[in-house]
């Protein structure tokens, strides 16, 4: 539910602005986890600031947020195998679900009266559901920012997708700034878009979002394997993680002498049948493999792990850098090439090792990589200054954009680039 407060005075509201974060969340956990990280950083910078995250994630209620951050859950949708979408409620037509979501977003904005709206990744929202709220913000002087991860997709897919969705037109009309949560030297996500030159003066590369391990909950319990050096295997939400987990298990089945044991975190969206099959195989190698379904404090496991095997999603990459962890990345390539682009760039820079399934899924390839993992270079040995300054840059921009006496953005700050 939305936190309802009576504003005490205009000057108090100005000192402690209100930020609405929209996170469409049709698949996986990446958008929600990124939005939570930003929201928690904003209230940490200004304890009086209030943030509402409007999210389509079906598991948003399972995450803890900092004081001052609340969430509004939208009716969930799911992605089909053919890359189309449907309402999670099978009896609800998608068009009706989108209309209901749009109404909830607009009603939330009307009640909360944000000074700034931060839209994650989708300029028009899922199926255009943000457009009514963006029109409303335009007429009220509310600042609007588009936040993009470091990689969106390869150009030949991204350009027609943005055209089809009307994304470029929306950026021209509604957005005061575009923040890229990454560094241009790793990837330039909007370079291929027709509007790239038009928005150059609104484009800010913030750097990646540094992650911190949360304070453990008092009743937290961890698997026994975490008491010794171990490898954490995580496919994020798990909805498309079968290939990664199968490859790791195959490696241990083929080479049970791999020195470090592995803890596999399936993710909340992995199919029950897949999870059951993997558990059966894991049970045959109890000295080398163990598993959990889901951990909302998985950062604690990452911090303890000797190394990670992951798919190369944005949040996991931030955590690899933040916790300075050796990692093997096995990116997915469908429906987007985003993870592949990131993983290949990370490998080239020495930040992680990339294993592409297209080069062969032989168990021996993974086993060799797992054996070599403890000897890989740490990201800190090659990381550049400023690469993890994203949250600092974002809090600075929020202060500037919500300051009532500074309606125009300072030129030196607008050009801030983590190149």
N, C-alpha and C positions, 0 to 999 in steps of 0.2 A: 504494500500500500504506500501511497505518497505521504510523506511527512507534511503535515499542514501547520503552518506557522503564520502569525500576523506580523508583518514587517513593522518594526518599532519606529523607524524613521528612514528617510531617504538616505541620509549620510551613513547610517548603520548598514543599509543594504548595499551601499557602494563599497564600504570597507569589506564586506563579506558577501561577495556576489554568489549568484546561483547558476550552476552549470548543468545543463541537460545533455547526457550522452546517449546517443542512439546506436544500438548494436543489433543488427538484424538477426544474426545467429540462426541460420537455417540448417547448419551442419557443423558438427564438431564443437570445440571449446575455444578456439583461437580468438574469436572476436570478443567474447565475454571476458576471457582472462586478460586481454589487452586493455579493455575498457575498465576493468576492476583495478588494474595496476595504475592507470592514469588517475582514476577517481581517488584512490587511496593516497596518491602522491599530492593531489591538489588539496585535500583536506589536511594532509600533513604539513603542507606549506602554510596554509591559512586555516586554523582550526574552526573559524567561524563560517567558512565557506560551506555551502551545501551542494551536493551532487545527487541527481536522480539518474540512474541508468535504466533506460527503457530497452528491454532485451527480449528477443524471441527464443532464448535458450530454454529448453525443457528442464534444465537442471540449475537454473539461476538461484533457486531457493536453497540449494545445497552449499552455496559459497558464503563465506563470512566476509563482511565488508567493514571498513573502518567507520568509526563514529562520524556522522555527518553524511554518510553515503547510504542511500536507500535504492531499492529497485522496483520496477514495475514490469511484470511479466506479460508479454504478448502471447496470444494464441499461437501455438507452435505449428510450424510447417516442416516437412521433411523432403529430402532430395531423393528422387528415384534413381534407379540404375541408369536410365537414359538421360540423366542430367536435367530432367524436368522436376517440378515441385508439386506437392500435394499437401492438403491439410493433414496434420497429425491425426485429427479426428476424421476418420475415414468417411463419416456421414456428412461432412461439411464441405460444400464446394469451395475451391480455392478462392474464387472471387469474393465470396462472402467472408472468408477468413481475412483476406487482405483488407476489405472494407472495415471490418471490426478492428483490426490492428491499427489502421489509419485513424479511426475515430478515437481509439485509446491514446495514441500518441498526441493527437491534437488536444484532447481533453487534458492530458497530463501537462502539456506545455501551457495551456491556458490557466490551469490551477497553480502551477509552480512558478510561472512568470520568469523564465531564465534570462540572465544577462548574456549568456553565451550558449550556443548549441554546438556540440561537437558530434559530427556524423562519422561513423566508422565505415570507411571503404566504399559504400554505395551512395553516390551523390543524390540519387532520387529515392533511396530506400528500396526495400524489397518490393518489386512490382509497382514502384512509384508511390509507396505508402507515405513517404515523408513530404511529398509535395504540398499538401494542404498546410502542414506545420511550417514549412519553409516560406510559403506565401504569407502566413500570419506573422512570422518573424520579420520579414522584409518590411511590413507595415508598422512594426513596433520598435524598430531601431535595434533589435537584438543582433549581436554579432554571430556569424555562422562560420564554422571552420570544418573543412573536410580533412579527416585523418587517414592517411594511407600507410599500409605496411611497406617495407622496402622493395618488395617485388609483387606485382599484380599478376602478370601473365606475359607470354611472349607476344610480340607486337601484332602478329597476324591474327591472333585471337582477341587481343584486347581492343584494338581499334574498332572492329565491327561491333563488338559487344557494347562499347560506350556509345556508339552511334545508335544502336538499336534501343538502348535504354534512355536515350536523351540525356546522358550524363554530362557531356560537354556543354550543352545548353544550360543545364542546371548549375554547373560550376560558374559559367559566365554570369548568370543572373543572380545567384543567391550567395555565393561564398566569398567572404572577406579574405580568407587565407586558406592555403592548402599545406598541411604538414605531412612530411614523409618521415616515418619513424625508422630512419636508417641513414646511410651515407652514400653520397653520389659515387664515390670511388668503388663501391660494391655493386650498385645498380641504380639506374635512373628510371623509375617506373612510368613516368608520364612523357618521356622523351619522344616516343613514337606517336603520341596523340596530336591531332591537328591543332589543339589549343595550347600546346606546350609553350610556344613563344608568347601567347597572350597572357598566360598566368605566371610568367617568369618572375614578375615583381611581387607576386603573392605566394610564391613557392618557398618553403623553408624546410631544409633537411635538418631534423632535430638531433640526429644520432639515435642509436638503439636505446631501448627502455631497460635500464638497469633493474634487476630483480633482487629482492631480499627474501631470505627465508623467514616465514612467519614464526611467531612465538608458538610453540607446540601447545595444543589443547591439553588440559590436565588429564584427560582420559585417553590420550593417544597411545596406541600400541603399534609396534612395527614388527615385521617378520624377523625371525632369528638371524637370517642371512645378513642383515644390516649391521650386526655386531662385528663383522669382519670385512675386509675389502671385497667389494662386489661390483658387478656391472648392472646398471639399471637399463632395462629395455622398455621404452615407452613410445607407443604410437599415438599419443595425445588422446583424443576422444575415443579412438579405437574403431570407429565406423568403417575405416578403410585400412586397418592395420594388419589384416590377416597375413598378407605376403611377408611383411617384415618379421612378424613373430614366427611364422613357419620357417623362415630362412634361419633364424637364430636357433630354434629348437633343432632343426636338421643339422646345424653345425655341431651342436653338443652331442647329438646322437651319433654323428660320424666320428667325432673327435672328443671323447669324454675326458681327455687329458687336458683340455683347455684350463689353464691355471685358476682363473677367477670364476666363481659361480655367478649366475645371473638371476636377478629378480625381474620378472616380467609384470608390468602393470598394463592390463588389458585395455582399460578405458571404459567409460560407462556406456558407450554406444556400440560396443562389439556385440555381434549376434550371439545369442545364447548357445546355439549349436556349435559355433566356432570355438567359443570359450570352453565348452565341455570337451570338445575334441583335443584342444591344446592341454587342458588340465590332465587328461588321461595320459598323454605323452610325457608331460612334465613329471607326473607321479612316478614314472619309471626311472627317472634320474634325480632322486631326491637330494643327492649330495651336490648336484651341480645346478639344478633349476628349482625355482619356487615362483609363486605368482600371487598377485592381488588383483582385485577387479578395478578399484578406483581409489584415489587418495586426493581429497581436496587440498591437502597440504603437501603435494608431491615435491614442492621445492625443498622440503626437508630431506627427502630421499635423494634428490639430485645433489644436494650439498654433501651428503655422506658418501655418495658413490665414487668409486675409483674411476669410472668412466661411463659414458652413455652410448646407447644405440637408439637412434630415433629416426623419424621420417624427414626431419628438416623443416618443420613448420616454423612460423615466425617466433612464437612465444618460446618454443624449445631452444631456438637459436639464441635468443636473448639470454636464456638461462645458462646455456653453455658458456657464453661469454662472461656473464655476471659471476658465475660460480667457478670460472676458470677450469672447465672440465674437458678432458680429452673425450673425443666423440667420433663415432662412426655414423654418417648420415646415409640413409637409404630412402631417397625421395620418391614420392609418387609422381606420376606424369600425367594422370587423368583425374578429373576433367581439366585440370590446369597444369601448366608446366612451372608454376611458381616455385615449388620446392626444389625442382631440378636446377633452376637458374641459381637459386640461393646456395644450394649444396655445392655445385660446381665452382661457384665463385669463392666459397669458403675454403674449398680444397686448394684452389689455386693460390690463395693467400696464406695457406698453412694453418687456418683456424680450426679445421676439422678434416677428417678423411671422408671421401664420398665413394660409395659403392652403388653403381648403377645396375639395376636388374637387367637392363637391356644388354649388358656385357656378359651375362650369364649368372644363373642362380646356383651354381655348384656349391654344395655345403662346404667344400674345402676353401673356397674364396672367403666365406664368412669366418670360418674357423681361423684362417691365417690372420684376418683382420682383428679378431678377438684376442688372439695370442699377442699381437703386436700393440694392442691398444695401450697397455700400461707404459710403453716406451715412446708413445707419440709426444710431440711437442705440446706444451700447454698453450692455450690461446694467448695468455699474458706475454708469451715470448715474442709474439708478432703483432699484438693488438696496438692500434694507434691511439694517441691521446684524443679525447673527445668522442670516441666511437660509442661510448656508453653514457653520454650526457643528455639523452633524450628527455628524461623527466625534468631535469633542471631547465632545459630550453622550453618545455611545455609550460611549466609553472610561471616562467618569465613572460611568456606570451599571454597567458591567461590574465596575469596582473595588468599587462599593458592594454589588452583589449577590453577589460572590464573597468578600467579606471575612468570615472566620469569626466575628469578634467583633461583627458587625453583621448579625444575622439578620433584623432588621426594617429596612425601607427608611425613610430619613429623610424626614419629611413635606415639607420644603422641596424636596428633590430629586424626590420623586414628582410634584410639581405643576409641575415645570419644563415650560414650554410655549413653543415658538417660535410666537407667535400671528400 
